[in-house]
Amino acid sequence: MKKTLLLLLFLGLLSCKQEKVSNEISITNGLSTYSISFENAVHHEAEIKASFTGLTTDEVEFRMSRTSPGRYAIHEFAKNVYNVKVTDSKGNILEATRPDPYSWLVSGHDGTINVSYTLFANRGGGTYAQVDESHAHLNIPATFMFAPALKDSPIEITFNTREDLGWKVATQLKHIENNTYSAPDLHYFMDSPTEISNFSLREFKEASNGKEYNIRFVLHHEGTEDELDQYFEQVKSIVKQEKEVYGELPDFDYGEYTFLACYVPNASGDGMEHRNSTILTSTRSLENGGMQGNIGTVSHEFFHAWNVERIRPKTLEPFDYEKANMSGELWFAEGFTSYYTGLILCRAGIRTPEQYVNGLAGTFNYVWNSPARQFFNPIEMSYQAPFVDAATSVDPVNRENTFISYYSYGSVLGLALDLSLRANDLNLDDYMKLVWNTYGKSETPYTIQNLHSALNEYAGVAFGDNFFNNYIYKSEMPDYKSLFEGVGVSLKQENNTPYFGAATRMQGNKANILNNPTKGNPAYLAGLASRDLIISVNGESLSKDNSFNDALKKYKSGDMVDIIFERFGKEKVTQLTLSDNPTYRISLFEQDNLEVAEEIIENRNNWLDPK
């Protein structure tokens, strides 16, 4: 009996010791906890409290992010933070120093730092945050400070909602209880946008690999529930058709994917993908053009659940919150996603084949007619993302001549690759499946050479080398005319109007040149420049009733005209030779009254029909 008591006593002491060690490990590993309140929402302010525990070094940094997942440019979120106060666990005030504009340093703490601050937030999109009495739309990097030393430690966040406004919380964060949520580490937290409002909710179950995933569509809007029901049917069709491209859904964390949509007048139009959710914002309500105008973003962002979130460029891993993130793969990550954006709308029955094919012309003309390909290939265009992806600057740039959006460039290359594969009884869907199964499912970051090797494996070395060597490593363009003909689509240049080569807008009785003329075009060759004011054409003065475009209609391609214009307050004259309009029209053979063979119809149906 005595031995038994001693043994029990020893085991009890061991248990206590183990529990103590366990607690010490937990503290050492650290924890970040946050709470956010919105009492002054009417003035776009949020009050935030953060507690960083388990800190093991005397000097600790806490900071605001400079970047945001899905964006590649610098965004200085610290500019909207003020009223910063710092204490230790006992409430003793700690002095914080500022080594740079976006971070704070604190010493003399007791293992815990408590920080409180006010955030001003009034841009409701995918990058920033917006707080007002309609909602709290939170992009996490734009909202919360963090301690880099705790980046691998768990996080808890409590959203103190405005019950008087009927607010609820929607987020991909793991729900704990009430309005408290958690994230396993800093990156998941940063990647988890949150919508707090009196939103509407629709959801459905979609099976994949023996599991059922809950697909939720959260909508903060001013429309009707019937409009949302109709819109949600389109969302479901998109989810199912994109699943068919890859053959399965991603294994969404916590068994759930959430669309976070704000279609309200105070929003900023945007879409931003995240691991198990996406932000969708627009000023268009479902009633006022939003049903058609907003659905493309749904298609684009959900496709990112595979391509970008899990089929992920190695250059974006790990994502850096302290500097711009550059990747040479955005022509594939963003561009191929853009190609599928419209294609999926067609396959889902939201766009007709005619609407889809006709709609290809805008992107095609932008890429095909750009002089920028002489400077950069698709990889180098992707490198420009930190300068163009919602980036801001005050100095003028020459993007009209030097840049093609990797969204557009990659989209027309995705189109060419798909049609080229189909001409060989293959297709882009199966190539994407191969990339998914090789890199996406295991979440193994890929390189451009990996994409090249995968295409060689799928379509043969000669095919893969031809595509990458000519169109990715170089900036040549495929033979779209013959590729389109294989699916019964016409590509025709429109030469019915003379071409000037720059956009203009009437400003009183003068035509203001709005952008840099593109290289090789008439306005460029005539020495005209952005902000020049055109006064007359061949001696004919311009006016409200005789705009510059009206004046040009009297001439044809090849005609030489005298242009009098004003630059820096002085009148000048130049001669300009009008050229053919380089714009192409893309249409189905049937629209041009061309005969279509049954084999061609079958090829087109295999391309555009639902899967």
TIBAPA-768109 format. One record per residue (C-alpha): residue number from 1; x, y, z; residue in one letter. Coordinates in Angstrom, 2 decimals. Layout:
  nr       x       y       z rest
 NUM       X       Y       Z    A
...
This chain:
  nr       x       y       z rest
   1    0.00    0.00    0.00    M
   2    2.82    2.37    0.90    K
   3    4.63    1.58   -2.35    K
   4    1.40    2.24   -4.22    T
   5    0.96    5.63   -2.54    L
   6    4.57    6.56   -3.29    L
   7    4.12    5.51   -6.92    L
   8    0.92    7.53   -7.24    L
   9    2.63   10.52   -5.63    L
  10    5.59   10.20   -8.04    F
  11    3.29    9.91  -11.06    L
  12    1.34   12.95   -9.85    G
  13    4.53   14.99   -9.52    L
  14    5.67   13.78  -12.94    L
  15    2.31   14.74  -14.39    S
  16    2.56   18.21  -12.86    C
  17    6.11   18.56  -14.12    K
  18    5.13   17.48  -17.60    Q
  19    2.19   19.89  -17.58    E
  20    4.47   22.70  -16.49    K
  21    6.99   21.89  -19.23    V
  22    4.14   21.72  -21.74    S
  23    2.94   25.16  -20.66    N
  24    6.45   26.55  -20.90    E
  25    6.79   25.18  -24.43    I
  26    3.47   26.76  -25.36    S
  27    4.58   30.12  -24.05    I
  28    7.97   29.80  -25.68    T
  29    6.34   29.04  -29.00    N
  30    4.33   32.18  -28.62    G
  31    0.83   33.33  -29.45    L
  32   -0.62   36.38  -31.15    S
  33   -4.11   37.44  -30.13    T
  34   -6.17   40.28  -31.57    Y
  35   -9.45   42.02  -31.00    S
  36  -11.00   44.64  -33.25    I
  37  -13.90   47.00  -32.60    S
  38  -15.82   49.46  -34.76    F
  39  -17.49   52.03  -32.51    E
  40  -16.39   54.89  -34.78    N
  41  -17.20   53.15  -38.04    A
  42  -19.02   56.22  -39.31    V
  43  -15.60   57.90  -39.56    H
  44  -13.88   54.78  -40.97    H
  45  -11.96   53.97  -37.83    E
  46  -11.32   50.62  -36.15    A
  47   -9.78   50.14  -32.73    E
  48   -7.37   47.21  -32.57    I
  49   -5.66   45.49  -29.66    K
  50   -2.88   42.97  -30.18    A
  51   -1.04   40.82  -27.67    S
  52    2.23   39.10  -28.56    F
  53    3.28   36.52  -25.96    T
  54    6.13   34.06  -25.60    G
  55    8.73   36.57  -26.75    L
  56   12.26   35.39  -25.99    T
  57   14.50   38.25  -27.10    T
  58   14.87   41.56  -25.31    D
  59   14.37   43.64  -28.44    E
  60   11.20   42.79  -30.35    V
  61    9.91   44.15  -33.64    E
  62    6.26   44.53  -34.53    F
  63    5.18   46.00  -37.84    R
  64    2.59   46.52  -40.54    M
  65    2.90   44.56  -43.75    S
  66    4.05   46.26  -46.94    R
  67    2.48   43.68  -49.27    T
  68   -0.61   41.50  -49.50    S
  69   -1.14   37.92  -50.76    P
  70   -2.22   38.00  -54.39    G
  71   -0.69   41.43  -54.95    R
  72    2.88   41.95  -56.09    Y
  73    3.50   45.66  -55.52    A
  74    4.38   47.54  -52.35    I
  75    1.43   48.92  -50.35    H
  76    2.48   50.89  -47.30    E
  77   -0.31   49.91  -44.92    F
  78    1.42   51.61  -41.97    A
  79    0.33   55.00  -43.32    K
  80   -3.18   54.44  -41.93    N
  81   -2.10   53.47  -38.40    V
  82   -1.97   55.96  -35.51    Y
  83   -2.53   56.32  -31.75    N
  84   -0.09   53.44  -31.10    V
  85    0.37   52.48  -27.43    K
  86    2.55   49.66  -26.05    V
  87    2.59   47.98  -22.61    T
  88    3.88   44.77  -21.04    D
  89    1.64   42.09  -19.49    S
  90    1.27   44.14  -16.29    K
  91    0.23   47.33  -18.04    G
  92    3.59   49.07  -17.73    N
  93    4.13   51.50  -20.60    I
  94    6.91   50.52  -23.00    L
  95    8.69   52.98  -25.25    E
  96    8.68   52.07  -28.94    A
  97   11.25   53.39  -31.39    T
  98   10.78   53.68  -35.18    R
  99   13.70   52.30  -37.23    P
 100   11.72   52.74  -40.45    D
 101    8.24   53.89  -41.57    P
 102    6.54   50.51  -41.15    Y
 103    7.92   48.96  -37.95    S
 104    8.35   49.55  -34.23    W
 105   11.04   48.24  -31.82    L
 106   10.44   47.58  -28.11    V
 107   12.80   46.50  -25.33    S
 108   12.40   45.85  -21.62    G
 109    9.24   43.74  -21.88    H
 110    8.38   40.71  -19.72    D
 111    7.81   38.22  -22.57    G
 112    4.57   39.91  -23.57    T
 113    3.88   43.05  -25.60    I
 114    0.39   44.52  -25.75    N
 115   -0.23   46.98  -28.58    V
 116   -3.28   49.11  -29.23    S
 117   -3.81   51.40  -32.20    Y
 118   -6.38   53.08  -34.41    T
 119   -6.75   52.16  -38.07    L
 120   -8.28   54.38  -40.73    F
 121   -9.79   52.23  -43.47    A
 122  -11.86   53.38  -46.42    N
 123  -11.14   51.35  -49.55    R
 124  -13.26   48.25  -49.98    G
 125  -11.42   46.00  -52.40    G
 126   -9.00   43.08  -52.41    G
 127   -5.97   44.94  -51.10    T
 128   -7.03   47.44  -48.46    Y
 129   -9.67   47.61  -45.74    A
 130  -12.89   49.56  -45.41    Q
 131  -14.82   50.39  -42.27    V
 132  -18.10   52.26  -42.29    D
 133  -21.62   51.66  -41.03    E
 134  -22.42   49.36  -43.93    S
 135  -19.63   46.88  -43.23    H
 136  -16.14   46.15  -42.01    A
 137  -14.36   44.78  -45.05    H
 138  -10.96   43.64  -43.82    L
 139   -7.92   42.64  -45.79    N
 140   -5.76   41.33  -42.98    I
 141   -2.34   42.79  -43.96    P
 142   -3.95   46.22  -44.27    A
 143   -5.50   45.87  -40.82    T
 144   -3.31   44.06  -38.30    F
 145    0.20   44.55  -37.00    M
 146    2.30   41.44  -36.50    F
 147    5.46   40.31  -34.73    A
 148    7.83   38.60  -37.22    P
 149    9.30   36.53  -34.36    A
 150    5.89   34.82  -34.01    L
 151    5.28   34.16  -37.70    K
 152    5.10   30.39  -37.13    D
 153    2.95   30.63  -34.00    S
 154   -0.85   30.34  -33.79    P
 155   -3.15   33.34  -33.88    I
 156   -6.55   34.10  -32.34    E
 157   -8.77   36.98  -33.38    I
 158  -12.04   38.27  -31.94    T
 159  -14.24   40.49  -34.10    F
 160  -16.40   42.72  -31.91    N
 161  -19.28   43.16  -34.31    T
 162  -21.84   45.96  -34.33    R
 163  -24.98   44.17  -33.17    E
 164  -26.98   47.37  -33.73    D
 165  -26.16   47.02  -37.44    L
 166  -26.90   43.31  -37.65    G
 167  -23.31   42.43  -38.49    W
 168  -22.10   38.83  -38.90    K
 169  -18.64   37.45  -39.67    V
 170  -17.58   35.58  -42.82    A
 171  -14.00   34.37  -43.26    T
 172  -11.90   31.30  -44.09    Q
 173  -10.38   31.45  -40.59    L
 174  -11.21   28.51  -38.34    K
 175  -14.20   29.23  -36.12    H
 176  -13.62   28.71  -32.38    I
 177  -16.71   30.16  -30.72    E
 178  -18.96   33.19  -31.07    N
 179  -16.93   35.76  -33.02    N
 180  -13.51   34.31  -32.21    T
 181  -11.47   32.62  -34.93    Y
 182   -7.99   31.16  -35.27    S
 183   -5.18   30.66  -37.76    A
 184   -2.30   28.18  -37.48    P
 185    0.34   30.76  -38.40    D
 186    0.90   34.27  -39.68    L
 187    0.64   33.47  -43.39    H
 188   -2.74   31.78  -43.09    Y
 189   -3.95   34.74  -41.04    F
 190   -2.66   37.25  -43.60    M
 191   -4.29   35.22  -46.37    D
 192   -7.75   35.28  -44.72    S
 193   -9.84   38.32  -45.69    P
 194  -12.93   38.88  -43.60    T
 195  -16.30   40.44  -44.39    E
 196  -18.36   41.70  -41.44    I
 197  -21.80   42.98  -42.41    S
 198  -25.46   42.08  -42.57    N
 199  -24.76   39.84  -45.55    F
 200  -26.83   37.18  -47.29    S
 201  -25.58   33.61  -47.54    L
 202  -26.07   30.78  -50.00    R
 203  -24.24   27.45  -49.87    E
 204  -24.16   24.05  -51.48    F
 205  -22.24   20.79  -51.15    K
 206  -19.91   19.57  -53.89    E
 207  -18.37   16.08  -53.73    A
 208  -14.77   15.35  -54.69    S
 209  -12.58   12.31  -53.94    N
 210  -15.05   10.87  -51.45    G
 211  -15.40   14.13  -49.52    K
 212  -18.12   16.76  -49.50    E
 213  -17.03   20.37  -49.50    Y
 214  -19.25   23.26  -48.44    N
 215  -19.16   26.04  -51.02    I
 216  -20.45   29.29  -49.51    R
 217  -21.39   32.49  -51.31    F
 218  -21.51   35.46  -48.96    V
 219  -22.99   38.60  -50.52    L
 220  -23.18   42.07  -49.02    H
 221  -25.41   43.96  -51.44    H
 222  -28.50   46.11  -51.87    E
 223  -30.32   43.76  -54.24    G
 224  -33.07   41.22  -53.70    T
 225  -32.89   37.66  -52.48    E
 226  -34.36   36.49  -55.80    D
 227  -31.49   38.16  -57.66    E
 228  -29.01   36.42  -55.39    L
 229  -30.72   33.07  -55.99    D
 230  -30.42   33.54  -59.74    Q
 231  -26.80   34.65  -59.46    Y
 232  -25.93   31.76  -57.17    F
 233  -27.05   29.26  -59.83    E
 234  -24.42   30.77  -62.10    Q
 235  -21.82   30.49  -59.34    V
 236  -22.63   26.81  -58.91    K
 237  -22.24   26.19  -62.65    S
 238  -18.82   27.86  -62.59    I
 239  -17.65   25.76  -59.65    V
 240  -18.71   22.55  -61.37    K
 241  -17.14   23.43  -64.74    Q
 242  -13.84   24.47  -63.19    E
 243  -13.78   21.28  -61.16    K
 244  -14.08   19.40  -64.48    E
 245  -10.92   21.08  -65.82    V
 246   -8.83   19.54  -63.04    Y
 247  -10.97   16.48  -62.36    G
 248  -11.42   17.35  -58.68    E
 249  -11.68   20.13  -56.15    L
 250   -8.69   21.16  -54.05    P
 251   -8.72   19.71  -50.55    D
 252  -10.05   22.89  -48.95    F
 253   -8.95   23.41  -45.35    D
 254  -11.77   22.85  -42.86    Y
 255  -13.86   21.41  -45.73    G
 256  -15.07   24.80  -46.91    E
 257  -14.57   27.48  -49.57    Y
 258  -16.09   30.96  -49.21    T
 259  -16.79   33.63  -51.81    F
 260  -16.77   37.02  -50.02    L
 261  -18.68   39.37  -52.31    A
 262  -19.44   43.05  -51.74    C
 263  -21.54   44.61  -54.49    Y
 264  -22.17   48.00  -52.94    V
 265  -21.73   51.64  -54.07    P
 266  -18.89   52.29  -51.62    N
 267  -16.79   49.34  -52.79    A
 268  -13.84   49.42  -55.19    S
 269  -13.98   47.00  -58.10    G
 270  -11.58   44.14  -57.46    D
 271  -11.09   40.41  -57.11    G
 272   -8.45   38.71  -55.00    M
 273   -7.83   35.00  -54.53    E
 274   -6.93   33.35  -51.25    H
 275   -6.36   29.77  -50.17    R
 276   -9.93   28.85  -49.26    N
 277  -11.78   32.05  -50.13    S
 278  -11.83   35.00  -52.48    T
 279  -12.74   38.66  -52.32    I
 280  -15.17   39.92  -54.99    L
 281  -15.99   43.63  -54.94    T
 282  -17.93   45.83  -57.35    S
 283  -19.98   49.02  -57.35    T
 284  -22.50   47.26  -59.63    R
 285  -25.49   45.75  -57.88    S
 286  -26.98   42.56  -59.27    L
 287  -29.87   44.62  -60.55    E
 288  -27.79   47.34  -62.20    N
 289  -25.69   45.29  -64.61    G
 290  -23.95   43.30  -61.93    G
 291  -25.46   39.96  -62.86    M
 292  -23.47   40.00  -66.11    Q
 293  -20.70   42.42  -65.21    G
 294  -19.54   40.76  -61.99    N
 295  -19.69   37.07  -62.85    I
 296  -16.39   37.06  -64.75    G
 297  -14.52   37.82  -61.54    T
 298  -16.20   34.83  -59.88    V
 299  -14.90   32.61  -62.68    S
 300  -11.39   34.06  -62.55    H
 301  -10.90   33.99  -58.80    E
 302  -12.25   30.49  -58.20    F
 303   -9.90   29.10  -60.88    F
 304   -7.09   30.47  -58.72    H
 305   -8.01   27.95  -56.01    A
 306   -5.97   25.58  -58.17    W
 307   -3.77   27.81  -60.34    N
 308   -1.78   30.16  -58.04    V
 309   -2.95   29.03  -54.61    E
 310   -1.80   25.41  -55.00    R
 311   -0.18   25.28  -58.43    I
 312    2.18   27.90  -57.10    R
 313    5.27   29.54  -58.62    P
 314    8.43   28.84  -56.65    K
 315    9.29   32.54  -56.93    T
 316    6.33   33.40  -54.67    L
 317    7.32   31.01  -51.90    E
 318    7.54   32.01  -49.18    P
 319    5.49   35.16  -49.71    F
 320    7.38   38.19  -48.40    D
 321    5.41   40.74  -46.35    Y
 322    8.29   43.19  -46.21    E
 323    9.12   43.77  -49.89    K
 324    7.66   43.46  -53.39    A
 325    7.15   39.94  -54.70    N
 326    8.39   39.29  -58.24    M
 327    7.57   36.26  -60.37    S
 328    8.31   35.40  -63.99    G
 329    5.43   32.91  -64.09    E
 330    2.50   35.31  -63.96    L
 331    1.77   34.82  -67.68    W
 332    0.76   31.28  -66.60    F
 333   -0.57   31.94  -63.09    A
 334   -2.66   34.97  -64.01    E
 335   -2.72   34.75  -67.81    G
 336   -3.87   31.15  -68.24    F
 337   -6.41   31.79  -65.49    T
 338   -7.66   34.74  -67.53    S
 339   -8.01   32.50  -70.58    Y
 340  -10.18   30.11  -68.61    Y
 341  -12.24   32.96  -67.16    T
 342  -14.26   33.49  -70.33    G
 343  -14.06   29.89  -71.51    L
 344  -15.67   28.68  -68.29    I
 345  -18.49   31.22  -68.63    L
 346  -19.21   29.73  -72.05    C
 347  -19.04   26.14  -70.82    R
 348  -21.28   27.03  -67.88    A
 349  -23.93   28.44  -70.24    G
 350  -23.54   31.99  -68.93    I
 351  -22.15   33.23  -72.26    R
 352  -23.15   31.93  -75.69    T
 353  -20.40   30.68  -78.02    P
 354  -20.96   33.79  -80.14    E
 355  -20.57   36.10  -77.15    Q
 356  -17.44   34.29  -76.00    Y
 357  -15.74   34.23  -79.40    V
 358  -16.63   37.85  -80.24    N
 359  -15.34   38.88  -76.82    G
 360  -11.86   37.51  -77.57    L
 361  -11.15   40.44  -79.90    A
 362  -10.41   43.07  -77.26    G
 363   -7.62   41.14  -75.54    T
 364   -6.29   39.78  -78.83    F
 365   -5.98   43.24  -80.43    N
 366   -4.33   44.69  -77.33    Y
 367   -1.62   42.03  -77.36    V
 368   -1.25   41.57  -81.12    W
 369   -0.88   45.28  -81.90    N
 370    1.36   46.23  -78.98    S
 371    4.91   47.36  -79.79    P
 372    5.97   46.20  -76.32    A
 373    6.83   42.69  -77.49    R
 374   10.03   44.09  -79.00    Q
 375   11.22   44.87  -75.47    F
 376    9.95   42.05  -73.24    F
 377    8.80   38.44  -73.53    N
 378    5.98   37.04  -71.30    P
 379    8.42   36.19  -68.50    I
 380    9.81   39.73  -68.45    E
 381    6.31   41.19  -68.65    M
 382    5.54   39.19  -65.52    S
 383    8.54   40.80  -63.81    Y
 384    6.77   44.17  -64.21    Q
 385    4.04   43.22  -61.71    A
 386    5.53   45.17  -58.77    P
 387    5.25   48.32  -60.91    F
 388    1.75   47.77  -62.29    V
 389   -0.26   45.54  -59.94    D
 390   -2.31   48.25  -58.21    A
 391    0.99   50.08  -57.74    A
 392    0.96   53.87  -57.60    T
 393    3.48   56.43  -58.81    S
 394    3.44   60.08  -59.82    V
 395    6.02   60.08  -62.62    D
 396    4.78   59.40  -66.18    P
 397    5.58   56.03  -67.76    V
 398    5.65   54.71  -71.32    N
 399    3.58   51.59  -70.75    R
 400    1.67   52.04  -74.03    E
 401    4.92   51.11  -75.80    N
 402    6.74   48.92  -73.31    T
 403    4.19   46.82  -71.39    F
 404    1.55   44.19  -72.10    I
 405   -0.41   42.97  -69.10    S
 406    0.62   39.43  -68.18    Y
 407   -3.10   38.77  -67.70    Y
 408   -3.78   39.54  -71.37    S
 409   -0.51   38.22  -72.79    Y
 410   -0.90   34.92  -70.96    G
 411   -4.56   34.72  -71.91    S
 412   -3.94   34.86  -75.67    V
 413   -1.05   32.40  -75.30    L
 414   -3.31   30.06  -73.33    G
 415   -5.83   30.33  -76.16    L
 416   -3.14   29.54  -78.74    A
 417   -1.82   26.61  -76.73    L
 418   -5.29   25.15  -76.28    D
 419   -6.14   25.42  -80.00    L
 420   -2.70   24.08  -80.98    S
 421   -3.13   21.07  -78.70    L
 422   -6.64   20.46  -80.06    R
 423   -5.22   20.40  -83.59    A
 424   -3.20   17.41  -82.33    N
 425   -6.13   15.66  -80.60    D
 426   -5.00   16.98  -77.20    L
 427   -6.27   19.88  -75.07    N
 428   -5.23   22.41  -72.47    L
 429   -7.54   20.91  -69.82    D
 430   -5.48   17.71  -69.71    D
 431   -2.22   19.66  -69.60    Y
 432   -3.57   21.61  -66.61    M
 433   -4.54   18.29  -65.00    K
 434   -0.98   17.06  -65.45    L
 435    0.46   20.21  -63.86    V
 436   -2.09   19.90  -61.05    W
 437   -1.28   16.27  -60.33    N
 438    2.47   16.86  -60.55    T
 439    2.74   20.10  -58.60    Y
 440   -0.61   21.35  -57.31    G
 441   -1.93   18.42  -55.28    K
 442    1.35   18.02  -53.42    S
 443    1.76   21.82  -53.28    E
 444    5.25   21.57  -54.73    T
 445    6.20   25.01  -56.07    P
 446    7.04   24.95  -59.78    Y
 447    9.49   26.75  -62.07    T
 448    9.10   27.78  -65.71    I
 449   11.31   24.84  -66.67    Q
 450    8.88   22.56  -64.81    N
 451    6.01   23.88  -66.97    L
 452    8.13   23.37  -70.08    H
 453    9.01   19.80  -69.08    S
 454    5.36   19.03  -68.30    A
 455    4.30   20.20  -71.78    L
 456    7.05   18.09  -73.33    N
 457    5.79   15.11  -71.36    E
 458    2.17   15.71  -72.37    Y
 459    2.47   16.78  -76.02    A
 460    5.96   15.66  -77.05    G
 461    9.34   17.33  -76.98    V
 462    9.01   18.95  -80.41    A
 463    5.65   20.51  -79.54    F
 464    6.70   21.67  -76.07    G
 465   10.02   23.09  -77.21    D
 466    8.36   24.95  -80.07    N
 467    5.83   26.61  -77.77    F
 468    8.27   27.63  -75.03    F
 469   11.22   28.54  -77.26    N
 470    9.17   30.78  -79.54    N
 471    6.39   32.22  -77.39    Y
 472    7.63   32.16  -73.78    I
 473   11.42   32.59  -73.93    Y
 474   10.90   34.81  -77.00    K
 475    8.03   37.11  -77.91    S
 476    6.91   35.70  -81.25    E
 477    3.21   35.16  -81.86    M
 478    1.40   32.00  -83.05    P
 479   -0.51   31.76  -86.33    D
 480   -3.91   32.57  -84.86    Y
 481   -5.68   32.67  -88.22    K
 482   -5.09   28.98  -88.92    S
 483   -5.66   28.02  -85.28    L
 484   -9.05   29.76  -85.28    F
 485  -10.05   28.18  -88.56    E
 486   -9.66   24.75  -86.97    G
 487  -12.63   25.54  -84.70    V
 488  -14.68   27.51  -87.22    G
 489  -13.67   31.02  -86.15    V
 490  -12.76   33.92  -88.45    S
 491  -10.00   36.43  -87.78    L
 492  -10.39   39.46  -90.04    K
 493   -8.80   42.90  -89.99    Q
 494  -11.17   45.87  -90.08    E
 495   -9.88   48.40  -92.60    N
 496  -13.02   50.48  -92.97    N
 497  -11.79   53.48  -90.93    T
 498   -8.48   55.41  -91.10    P
 499   -6.19   54.98  -88.11    Y
 500   -4.63   57.80  -86.07    F
 501   -2.76   55.85  -83.41    G
 502   -3.72   57.52  -80.11    A
 503   -6.84   58.20  -78.06    A
 504   -8.23   61.73  -78.00    T
 505  -10.95   63.61  -76.14    R
 506  -12.49   66.95  -77.10    M
 507  -11.53   69.72  -74.70    Q
 508  -13.49   72.74  -75.82    G
 509  -12.59   73.26  -79.47    N
 510   -9.40   71.21  -79.25    K
 511   -8.72   67.44  -79.16    A
 512   -6.53   66.41  -76.25    N
 513   -4.22   63.44  -76.94    I
 514   -4.78   61.29  -73.88    L
 515   -1.95   58.77  -74.04    N
 516    1.49   58.17  -75.50    N
 517    1.09   57.30  -79.20    P
 518    2.26   53.77  -79.90    T
 519    5.46   53.22  -81.84    K
 520    5.12   53.00  -85.61    G
 521    1.60   54.42  -85.73    N
 522    0.65   57.65  -87.56    P
 523    0.53   59.95  -84.52    A
 524    3.91   58.65  -83.30    Y
 525    5.57   59.04  -86.71    L
 526    4.15   62.57  -87.00    A
 527    5.85   63.57  -83.74    G
 528    2.66   64.05  -81.75    L
 529    2.71   63.35  -78.02    A
 530    0.50   62.92  -75.01    S
 531   -1.26   66.16  -73.92    R
 532   -0.84   67.84  -77.28    D
 533   -4.00   69.75  -78.24    L
 534   -5.09   69.31  -81.86    I
 535   -6.63   72.50  -83.27    I
 536   -7.38   71.66  -86.91    S
 537   -7.13   68.99  -89.63    V
 538   -6.21   70.24  -93.13    N
 539   -7.27   73.73  -92.10    G
 540  -10.66   72.59  -90.76    E
 541  -11.11   73.78  -87.17    S
 542  -12.47   71.45  -84.54    L
 543  -15.52   72.20  -82.41    S
 544  -18.25   70.55  -80.34    K
 545  -20.07   69.75  -83.57    D
 546  -16.96   68.71  -85.48    N
 547  -14.80   66.53  -83.26    S
 548  -11.40   65.21  -84.24    F
 549  -12.88   61.77  -84.95    N
 550  -15.56   63.39  -87.14    D
 551  -12.88   65.22  -89.10    A
 552  -10.88   62.03  -89.71    L
 553  -13.90   60.21  -91.16    K
 554  -13.59   62.38  -94.27    K
 555  -10.28   60.71  -95.14    Y
 556   -9.05   57.22  -95.95    K
 557   -5.99   55.16  -95.22    S
 558   -2.92   56.57  -96.97    G
 559   -4.17   60.16  -96.99    D
 560   -1.75   62.80  -95.74    M
 561   -3.25   65.56  -93.58    V
 562   -1.87   68.74  -92.02    D
 563   -2.32   68.87  -88.26    I
 564   -2.11   72.14  -86.35    I
 565   -1.68   71.51  -82.64    F
 566   -0.75   73.27  -79.43    E
 567    2.09   72.15  -77.15    R
 568    3.10   74.06  -74.02    F
 569    0.98   77.02  -75.18    G
 570    2.61   77.32  -78.62    K
 571    1.06   76.36  -81.96    E
 572    2.91   73.84  -84.10    K
 573    2.21   72.05  -87.38    V
 574    2.96   68.53  -88.60    T
 575    1.97   66.24  -91.44    Q
 576    0.40   62.90  -90.68    L
 577   -0.26   59.94  -92.99    T
 578   -3.27   57.89  -91.93    L
 579   -2.89   54.10  -91.97    S
 580   -5.09   51.04  -92.05    D
 581   -6.94   50.26  -88.84    N
 582   -4.97   47.38  -87.27    P
 583   -7.97   46.11  -85.29    T
 584   -9.15   42.56  -85.88    Y
 585  -12.65   41.14  -85.60    R
 586  -13.14   37.61  -84.26    I
 587  -16.38   35.80  -85.11    S
 588  -17.87   32.39  -85.77    L
 589  -17.92   31.22  -89.39    F
 590  -21.71   31.27  -89.25    E
 591  -21.72   34.97  -88.40    Q
 592  -19.81   35.60  -91.64    D
 593  -22.08   33.25  -93.61    N
 594  -19.25   30.79  -94.12    L
 595  -19.86   27.07  -94.48    E
 596  -18.72   24.97  -91.53    V
 597  -17.73   21.32  -91.92    A
 598  -19.08   18.80  -89.41    E
 599  -15.56   18.01  -88.23    E
 600  -14.96   21.70  -87.51    I
 601  -18.24   21.93  -85.56    I
 602  -17.21   18.90  -83.52    E
 603  -13.83   20.49  -82.74    N
 604  -15.56   23.68  -81.61    R
 605  -18.06   21.79  -79.47    N
 606  -15.25   19.86  -77.79    N
 607  -13.68   23.21  -76.98    W
 608  -16.71   25.19  -75.80    L
 609  -19.37   22.72  -74.66    D
 610  -20.03   21.93  -70.97    P
 611  -17.91   19.13  -69.52    K
